[in-house]
Amino acid sequence: MHATATQPHPGLLSPDALGGPVLVASNGVEAFSEALYRAGRRAVMALGGHIEVLGVVEPLPGVSAGSEVVPVSADLDASRMRNLHDDLQRTVSEAAAGDPAWPIQILLGSPPRILAREAKRRGASLLVMGIGRHHPLDRLFGAETTLATLRESTVPILAVGAHFPALPQQVVVGLDFSVASQQAAQLALRVLGPGGHLALVHVRPRFEEAAPDWQAWDTEYGRTLPPLLAQTRAALEIPEGLTIETVVVRGDPAPALLTYAQQVGADLIAVGTQRHSLVERLLVGSVATRVLRHARCGVLAVPARMTDPVAGHAMPVSR
């Protein structure tokens, strides 16, 4: 993504900041749950901790009766919660064959708010969610719910589709030299499977009208990129057997990142998110929003103001 004027910040994730539970948000749909649990198992292998499964039932609205609204019986919501628990119990028993039982909890409320709150309360290292596109339940467990959860969350979110692999081999990281994008790169390295490949992709602006002042700025911009890329790469803890490269492309950040990921057959796109103003907090950054809505692979989104689950303090963010 486009560079800032700051140097890479040293505030990368340390292994001590990980190891909390991996929270898997599931809707009980069998085919989709399998991918979520597969991603959860990979996250636990990479980050430590254990899997906890959470289902959220959105309360039914009241029924309009003339000029009045008749509230839905609490028994109906309770029945829906029991049904979801039964569905999750069945899918978990199939996915976790031979593994210790994963705890399951069903809560009632707004899915984005509940998921973000529970991830923070439990000190989760990662929240695994769906990024479905065409299923009838996508409204509750698709890209829009993931985006709404990211607006609330202080915990990284791994959003996966039905075909997310057990061992991702190709990962693309959108690098803008912010702490969030560097943390996204470090987390992505840990999720990569053995022998995997990670590309740090920086999107350099393209100007339709190359005025002299823009040309001078672009020349200086290009001069600063190699040391920034080298510093970022050197700061990453690269597990043995993985390969990493730095790539610079031209264009608009989100489309350029999505195009590159499609060209290399990426299993995962990792991005950091920034929240400096009220508008940015609502939009979660245009790059993360567009990537989550249009990616054909998994997406790892790392909030800018991540909280260390162990130390309990906000990590610094370059502005």
N, C-alpha and C positions, 0 to 999 in steps of 0.2 A: 504494500500500500504506500501512499505518499509519505515521504520522510518528514520528520519534525526537525527543528533546529537543535534539539538536544542530543547529547551522547547517550548510548545505551545505558540504562540504569542497572546497577548490579543486583536489584532486588528480585532475582529469580527464585522460584520455589526450591526449597531445600527438602531432602527426604524426610526431615523431622516434621515438615508441615503437612505430610500426607499420612496415610494409615488409618484415617477414619473410615466409617462404613461407606460402602457404595450403595446409594439409594436408587432403587429401580422403580420407576413409576409405570405401572402396567394397567391396561384396561381389561385384561382377561381374554382377549382375542387370541386364539391358540397360535396361529401362524406368526402374528406380530410379536407375541410374548416371547416366542423362541428366540427371535433376534435380540430383544431387550436383555434376556437372561444371558445370551451368548456374549453380548457386549459387557454386561455386568461381570461375568466370570473373567473376561480379559482384563477389565479394570482392576479387579482384585489381585490378579496375578502381577499386574504392573505396579500397583500402588499400595498393596497390602490391605488389611482390614477384612471386612466380610460384607456379604450382601444382605440388605434389608429391602423387602418388597412393600410398596405402598400403593394402595388404590384409593382414588378419590371419587366420591359420588357427588355430583352437582345437584343441589336441592331442586325439586320440581317447582316451577312457579305456580302461584294460585290460579284457580280457574275463574274466569269472568262469568258472573251471573247477573246480567243486567247492569245496574250501576254499582254492584258490589263485587269484590274479589273473594272467592271462597278459598281459604288456605287448603293445601293438600294435606291429607292425613299423615301424621308422623310415622304411622305404621307402614305406609307405602315406601317412604325413604328408607326405613329400617329394613324392609324386605329387599329393596334394591341393594343395600349394603351387604346383606347376607348372601345374595346371589353373586355379587362380585367377589366376595370372600371365597365362595365355593369354586368359582371359575379360576381365581388365582391359585387356590390350593391345588386344583387339578393340574394347571399348567406348570406350577412350581415342582410338583411331585414328578412330572415327566422330565423337566429340564434339569433337575437337581439329583437325578438318579445316582446313587452311590456317594452323594455329598451330604454333609450335615444339613438338617432342615433350615431353610431360610425363614426368618420371622416375617409374618404377613400382618399388615394393619390396614383397615379400611376407615377412612375419615370422610366426613360430610362437609362440603363447603366449596368455595371457588378453587378449582384445581391449581391455577397458577399461584395463588396466594398460599394455599396449603402446602404445595410442594416446596416453594421457596422457604417458607417458615420451618418446615420439618427438616429440610436439608441443613439449615443453619443450626437449628436446635440440637440435632443429632451429631453435629460436627462432621458432616459427610465430606469426604474428599472429592466426590463426584456425584452428580445427579444424572442418571440415564433415563432418557425420554424417547418417545417416538417422534418420527418426522414423516408420518404417513401423508399420502397425497390424494388417494382416491377412495379410501374406505369410508363408509357412512359415519364412523366414529371419529373421523379426522378432525371434526370441529372441536372435540374434547381432547384428542391426543395426537394432533397433527402439528404442522409448523406454526400455526397461529398461537396455539397454547404454549408451545415451546418458547416462542417470542415473548408472550405475556409473562411466562415464568422467569425468563432471563431479565426482564425489566425489574423484577423483584429480588432476584437471587444474588447472593454473595458467594455462591458455590459454582464451580465450573459445571457446565452442562454438556453431556455427550448425547446428541440427537442422532438416532439411527433409523434406517429403513429396514424392510423385511429381509434384505439380502446382505446386511452388514456382515463381513467375514469374521471368523473367530480370531484370526491373526492378520490384522491389516498390514499390507506390504508397501503401499504407496500413500504417503501423506504429504499434503501441501499446506504450508503455513503462510498466511498473509502477514507479512512483516512490515510494520510501520515504525519500528524501533521504540515503541512504547513498552512499558513494563508488562502490560497485559499481553501484547503480542509475543514477548519473550517468554512469558509464563506459558502461553499457549504452545509455543515451540517445545519447551521442556516437558510439558505434559504429553504432547504428541509423541515425543521420542520414547517415552515410557510405555505408551500404548502400542507402538509399532511391534510387529512380530519379528522373530529372528530373521536376519538377513534383509530387513526392510530398508526402504529408501525414503528420506525426508528432503523436501525441497523448501528452502526459505525463499519465498517469492515476494519481492518488493515491486510495487507498481509505480512506475515513473510517469509523471504527467505528460500528456500529449497536447500540443498547442496547434490549433487549426491555422492561426495566423502567427507566423514566426517573426514578430517585431524584434528589432535589435536589442531592446532592453530585456525581452524574454529570452532571447538567445544567450545573452550574457548570464542571466540567472540560471538557465538550463546548463550552461557549461560549468558553472560553479557547483551546481547541484550534482552533476555527474562526477566532479572531482571529489566530492565528499563521500560518495557512496561506497567505494571500495574499502576504505578504513572502517566505516560503520558496519558494513557486512562482515568484515573480518573480525571485528571486536565482538559482534553478536555471536558469530559462530564459535569463537574461542571461549565465550562465556558459558556455552551449553555443555552439560555433562552428557557425552555421547556414549551410550553403552557399546560394548564390544560387538562387532559384527554388523553394525548398522552403518549405512552410508548417508552422507548429508552433503547437499550442494546449495549454493546461493544462486538465485536467478533474478534478473531484472527484466521486466516487460513494460511496455508502454500502454497507456489507456486509462480508462475509468476503473477505480479499484475493484469493485465487486464484479462487473462483467469480465474484466481481464483475469481475475482470480478464478472465476468459474470456468472460463474458457481454457485456461492452462490446466486446471484440474481434470477437465474432460479429456484434453489431449493426451495426458499421461495416464489416464485410467485410474485416478486417485480413489482410494477407499475412504479417505477422510480429508476434510478441509478444516484447519484449525485457525481461529481468529480470536483476537482480543477485542473487548468492547470498552468504550469510553463513555463516561457520564459526567460531563462538566457542567452543563446547564439543564434547566428544566426541560427544554425541548429535546436535548440529547437523552435525558433520562427516559422520556416518553418513547423516543424512537429507537433507543438502544444502539444508536449509530447506524447510518445507512448501509455500511458494508455488511455488518453482522445480519441486519434485517434481510437484505437482498440475498445473501448467501444462504441463510436458513430457508428462505422461501423458494429458492430455485435450484439448490444443489441436488445433484443426482447421486450423491454419496452421503456418508455420515458427516456430521458437523460437530466440532468441538469448540464451544464458545466459552471464553474465560473472562469473567467480569473484571473491570479495572480495579475496583477497590475490594480485592479479595481479602478475607480475614483468615489469618493463620489459625486453624482449629486447635492447635496445641497452645500457642502463646496467647491467642485471643486478642491480637491487635491488628489494626488495618495496615496492610502493606503499602509503602509509598508508591505514588504514581507520578510519572513525569507529565507535565502539562505542555 
